[in-house]
Amino acid sequence: MMDKKLISVANLYKRFNLEAGFFARQGNYVKAVNDVSFFIGRNESYGLVGESGSGKSTTARLLVKMYEADSGEISFHEQDDSINVRLLKGASLKSYREKVKYIFQDPARSLNPRMSIYEILTSGIKWSTAGAHDKKQLRDEAASLLEEVGLSSMDLDRKPSEFSGGQRQRISIARGLMMKPKLLICDEVVSALDVSVQAQILKLLIDLKESRNKAGMDLSFLFIAHNLKVASYFCDRIAVMYKGEIMEEASAKDLWKEHYHPYTSLLFSSAIGNDSIPKPADNTTPAESASVGSTPLSTADSAGCSFASRCPHAMEKCKIEKPEIKFPKDDHYFCCHL
């Protein structure tokens, strides 16, 4: 599954000015993404998990150049070629964005209420680098894809306002798949839905991935979530983020059974109550009482661990010395002095 990389990120940095406007003071920054490195394999589901403000969505938006990275490398590996994403402009950037599609958290805001479902699904492909398309074939493809995500071909001429939140998210997924992308970025796609609907959307994503893999079509996922239990069910590997940094990374099954960073334990404990999402492996349940909210802004360079101020196990060493990366297994690492 991970013999070949689809996209790789190395030492990625992004900061934002804390103030906006013409008279804003310069030099007062928040570090949204701080030296982040990871890769996503072909046909792999990779998760970025953390509280609000941890840098997950910013990282994803850097991958499609909604934001420009301050430094670091983003490489897209297509066949034998490696594309430097940060250098892409114009037609080459447009072509890349056809292969890497973004699904947003709130479909009510990302779907144009004035357009029909058919227009929403096909508006991107009509202006794609592939050129003109046969209208009948395009409508047939849209109808087939709509049925694949659990809706009816009869819905093509309806408007987004006629659907529920879960149905609108299915339409967003269909729109993302219309271009036959290699990578689908799912940014909190289930967090705004009812718990029962969350499970349905996750099952849909799994079925879509399996059907395309059987057909010989590569489809990878970058799955962004704040619920670590949900991510463990869907993803193959997971990176846990805090203050723009990766605290721990492992396969979902390994992370569920044995995790090392206190922040990972905190996230698991906050997700225990979500029983509609199946466990990824056995019936073991990670348990440690803690509270989860939003990640505090990282505005200054810290000599120590970025989680030290909230960690129940913090030592004096944690506040003054950055922890080294430790590898309990070849494919599992974490950053902690413990």
N, C-alpha and C positions, 0 to 999 in steps of 0.2 A: 504493500500500500504506500509506503513512504520511500520506495527505492528511488523515485524521482521527485524533485521539488517542483512545485508549481510557482510559488512566490516565496521570496526570502527577504527578510528585513534585518539590517545590521546597524546597530548603534544609532538608532533613530531618535532625534531630538526635536521638540517643538515647544515653544513658549509663547504666551500671549501677554500683552500689556494689561495690567489690572484696571486701567482707566481708558476711556474712549473719548474721542472728541478733539477739537483743535487745541484746546487749552489743557489737555491731559498731560500729566507729568510723565516723562519718559524714564525708563530704567527700573520701574517697579513691575516686575514680571511674575507670572505664575508658570511653573514648569508643568505643562500638560502631559508631555511624553519625555521621559528622561532615560536615555541610553537603553532603548528597547531593541531586543534582537529575538527573532523567531523565524520559523519557516512553516509553510503549509504544503503538505504533500499532495500529489495527484490522487483524486478520489478520497480525500481525507476530510473529516470534519474537525476543525480546530476551534477551540473556545477561548475567548478572552472574558474573564469573570472578575467582578469587583463591584464595590459600591458606586453610587453616583459620584462623578467627579474623579474617578480613579484613572481616567485617560483612555478607556476602552474605545469609545466612539471617535475620539480624536485620532487615535491610531488607525482605525478603519478608514477615516476620511482622508488621512494622509496617503493611504494606499491607492485611492482613486483621484487624488490631487484636488479634492475640495479645499484642502489646505495645502500650503507649501511647507515642506519640512525645513527646519533651520539647518540641519546636517544629518548625515547618515545615508544609508543606501537602501533602495527598494528595487529588487530585481524580479522580473517576470520571466519565467523559463518556459518558452514555447518550443517544443520539439528540441532541436539542438541549439537553438538560439537563446541568448539571455538579453532581455531588454532592460535598460536603465530607465525606470519609470520616471524618475525625477527630471530627466531630460526631454520627456515627451511633450510635444506641442502640436497644435493644429490637427491635421488628419491622422497622424500617428497616435495622438492622445485619444482621439475619437474612436479609432480602431481598438485601442486597448480597453476603453470603457465599454465596448461591446462585449468583451470577453470577461470583464469583471463588473458585475451588476450589483447594485446596492438596494436593499429593501429596508425601508424606514420603519420606525416604531409605530407611528400613527398613520394608518392608511387614510384616515379621513382628511388629513392635511396633504398627503402626497398624491392623492388621486384628484384630478381636476373635476369638480362637480358639474361642469358644463359639457363634458365629453361623455359619449357613450362608452360602454365597456370595450366595444370593438375598437373605437378610436384610441382608447387608453392603451390597449394591448399592442396596437400596430403603429402608433405614432412614431416610436423610435425606429422601427425597422424600415419604415418608409424613407427615412433620411439616413439610413446606414451607409457604410462604405461599400456594401454589397451591391448597391444600385437599385434599379427598379425591380418590382415584384409583381407577379400576376395577381390581380385583385381577388379572383375566385380562390386561388391557392392560399392567399393570405387569410381570407376569411375562414377557409377550411382548417388551416393551422390554428387560428385563434379559437375556433369552436372546439377543436380536439384538445387543445391545451386547457381550455376552461373546464371541460369535462374531466380532464385528468386531475385537476385540483379540487374536484368535488362539487362543481357547479354545473349548470346546464347550458348547452349551446344556445338555447332560447334566451339566455340572459345577455347576449351580445349587444342588444339594442337598448338595454336598460341603463340607468344612471347610477353612480355610486351611492347616492342617498337612499336608494331603494333596498340596500343590503345592510345586514348587521355588521358589527365590528369584525367578527371572525370571518365572515364572507368577504369583506373588503380586504382583509389580509390575504385571503386566498387569491383575490384578483391581483394584488401587488406581487405575490409570488409568481403568478402566471405571466405578468408583465416582465418580471425579471428573467424568466426562462424563455421568453419569446425569441431572444437573440441567440439562444443556445450557448450560454456563457460557459466558461471554464471554472469560474469562481463566483459564488453567490455570497454576498456579505449580508448577513441577517442581523440587523442592529436592534436588539430588544424586541424582536418581532412577536413575542408572546406575553411580554410583561404587562401590557395594557388590557389583556383579555381575561375573561373568567377562567377559573382553574380548569373546568371541564373542557373548555375550548382550547386551552393551552395544550392539553394532551392530544387533541385532534390535530392541531397544526404541527406539532412535533412528529406525530405519526405520518402525516402527509409528507413532511420534509424527508423522513427516512425512506418512505416508499418511492419518492421522486428520485432520490439518489440511487437506490437499488435498481430501479427500472432503467435508468440511464447507464449504469455500470454494466448491466446485463446486455444492453444494446451496444456496448463498446464506446459509449460517449463519456468522456471525463467530466465529472462534476464534483468540485470541492466546495466546502463551506467554511466561512469565517463566522462563527456564531458568538454574538455578544450578548451577555446576560449578567444580571446581578444575583441570580439564584443559582448557586453552585450545584444543587441537586438536579435542577432541570438540565444544566449543561452536562452533568455527568451521565445523564440518560442519553443525550443526543450525540455528544462529541466523542471522537477517538482520543484526542489529547486536549489538555486544558492548561492555560497559563493564568495564574491568579495575579491581578494587578492592584497596586496601591500607590497613590501619589505619583502616577506615571511610570512606575517601575514594576518589573515582574518579580514577585516574591517567591513563586514556586511554579514549576512546570512538570507535568507527568502525564502518563496515559490516564484516561478517566477512571478505569478500573483500579489502577494502582493508587490514584489520589483518593478514591473512595475508601479503600481498605486501609491505607497508611499514608497520612500526610504529616508534614514536619513543621511547617511554619504556623505560628499562633494565629496569623490572620486567616489562613485557610481554615483552621478549626473554627474561628469566629463565623466565617461565611457558611460553613456546613451547619453549625448549630442554629443559625437563623433560618435555615431552609428545611429543618426536620419536619415541620408541620404540614408540608405540602405532600400529602399522601396520594394524590391522584397521579403523580408522575412515578412510574415504576423505578425500582433500583437498577443500576447498571449491571450488577453481578450477583453476589449472594445477598443474604439478609443482614449482613453486618451493618450497623448504624453508627456513624461517627457522632459523638455527643460531647459537647462542652458548652456550658452556659456562657453567653456573651450577648452583647447588643450590637446591632448593625444600623448605620444611618448613612450619612454622606461623608466622603473622604475630605478632610480639611485641605485647603489649598496649600500647595507646596511653593512658597514664594522665595525661599532662600536656600543656598547650598547648605546641606547638613553634613556634618562630619560623621555622624553615626547612622544608625538604622532609621529609615523614614517612619517605621511603625513603632519606634521606641516609646513615644509619648502615650500610646494607647495599649501597649502590650502588657498583659498581667504578669509576664515573666521577665520584664526588662531589668537588666543589670546596669551598673554604671558604665561598663564597657560598651553597652549598646548605644549609649548617648554620645560617645566620643569616637567610636571606631566603626567604620563601615564593615558589615559582615562579608566574608568571602563566600563564593559559591561552593556548595557541597553537593556531591553526587552519591546518594545512597545506592542508586542504580544508574546504569549507563544512560537510560532515557528518563531519568527523574533527577531534578535538581532543585535546590532551594537556597535562600540567602538568609541565614540566621546564625547567631552565635551559639544558640543552644544545641 
